[in-house]
């Protein structure tokens, strides 16, 4: 049940209703941020999905946990006026399977994740749980700079910030209990 008023006719897309009707200016900017991340992030699909899914777990967002970029992203972008031909999925890369998503629980030791994917999940956790320490952890940043270029680090950090914000907004307002992954800005 949503924690803000969503009329019955809008229950198929309560997030879209909340963004466009309850907060149209900020909601429009949030929607553009979501589209920008998914259309412009310069990372492999599996790497982005590793970080996104860990944030979904941390946020507790039900729709975000059910979202699979390889299956849902292009439909979402098409529905919100984005360009699926430029999406993270359209750029290719190995599609994560369900074993990959299950491995996120044991990301530190799972052989299903590579070193860069582990670092992406580590960054996601640090941003969610210990942002104050993160900026000063020279050892962690040395590992990041060895594995990623500056543009990739910036893209990944912005993407994680978007996933944190949108997933928390969706979950806190109870919008994740009624919308479907194909219509969500996960």
N, C-alpha and C positions, 0 to 999 in steps of 0.2 A: 504494500500500500504506500503510495507516495506521501511524503511529508509536506508537500505543498499541493495546492489544488490543481488537479489536472482533470478537465472535463472528460466524460465518458468517450466522447467522439475522438479524443486525442490520445487515448490509452495505447494505441498501437505504436506511438512514438512520443512518449512522455518527455524524453530528453529534448527532442526537437521543439516540443511545445514550450517547455520551460525556458529554453534559450531564446526562442523567438517572441514569446508572449510576455513572460515575466521579466526578462532582462534583455530586451532586444539589442541594445548597443553593445553591451559586454558579450552577450550571446553570439552576436554576429562576429565579433573579434575572436572569440573562442573557437567558433566553427572554422574560421579562416586559418587559425593556428593549427587545428587538427588537420585540415586539408593540406596546409603547407608542409607539415611534418611528413605525412604519408606520401605526398607527391614529390618531395625534394630531399628527404634524408638519403645520404650517400653511404649506406651501409648494406651489407648482405641481409637478406630476408631473415635467415635463422638468427643472426646476431641481434637484429632489432627485436625479433619476437622473443628471444631469451630475456632481454631487459624488460620488454613490455609485459610479458607474462608474469615475471617476478613482481612487478609493480601491481599488477592485477591481484596477485595473491596477497600482497601486503595491504592494499586498499580494501580488500574484501568485496570488490565490485563483482557481482554475479555475472552481469553481461560481459564485462571485460574478461573474466576467466573463461567464458564460453566462446569468446571471439577468436577466430583463427584468421589471421591476415590473408593467408593463401586462399581461403574459401570465402571470406566475407568482405575484404577490403574494397575490391573493385566495385562490388554492388553498392556498398556504402557510398563510395565517392560518386558513383553515377547518380545515386538518389539525392545527394546534397549539391549537385552541380559541379562536382570536381571532375578531374580528368583521369580516368582509370588508365589511359595509355601511358601516363608518366608515373604511375604508382610504384611503390616499393615492390609490389608483386610483379608488375609488368617488366621491371628491370631484370627480373630473373633471379636465379639463385636457387639453391636447394630448398625444397619445401619441408618445413618441419612436420613430422608425424606425431602421433599421440605419445609415443615413447619419448620423444624429445620433450614434450610438455611435462610428462611425468618426471623426467630427469631433472627438471628445474628444482624440485624439492631437495635433491642431493647434488646441487650444482658444483660444489667444491671438489667432489670426488667422482662424479659420473663420467664414464668414458664416452658418453654420447655428446658431450660438449667439448669444444676445442678451447684453447687458451684465450682467444679473443672473446668468445662467447662467455667464458667464466668471468673475465674482466668486466664485460658489459653488465652481467648480473651483479657483480660485486659493486660496481658504480651505482647501480639502481638501489641496492640495499643501503649503501652508505648515504646516498642522497635522502632516502626515506628515514633512516634511523639515526644517522650521526652526521648531519650536514655541518655542524660546527667544527668537528674534527677533520672532516674530509678536505677542506681547503688547505690544511697544514700538514697533511700526511705525505711527506716527500717520497717515502718509499713506494707508496701506492702510485703517485703521479709519475714516478720514474718508470714503473711497469706500464702505465697507460701510454706514456710517450714512446716507449719502446715498441708497443704493439699497434698504435694508432697514430695517424698524422693529426695535426691540429684541427683541420676541418672535420675529420671524423669524430674527434673528441667533442667539438662544439655541437655538431649535429646530434650525437648521442645524448649529450647532457640536456639539450633543448627538448629532444624527444621524450626523455625520461621525465622532465619537468611537466610537459604537456600531459603525459599519461598519468602522472601523479595528480595533477589538478583536475582533469576531466573525470578520472575514475573516482576520486574522492567526492567531487561534486555530485556525480551520479549516484554513488552509494549513500552518501549522507542524506540526500533528499529522497531516498527510497525509490529512485527511478529505475534502478537495476532489477527490480523484482517484477516488472511488467513489460519491459521492452525486449526486443529480440536482438541477437548479435548482429544481424544484417542491417538493423536500423540504428545501431548505436555508434557513438563516437568513442570507441574504446581506446 
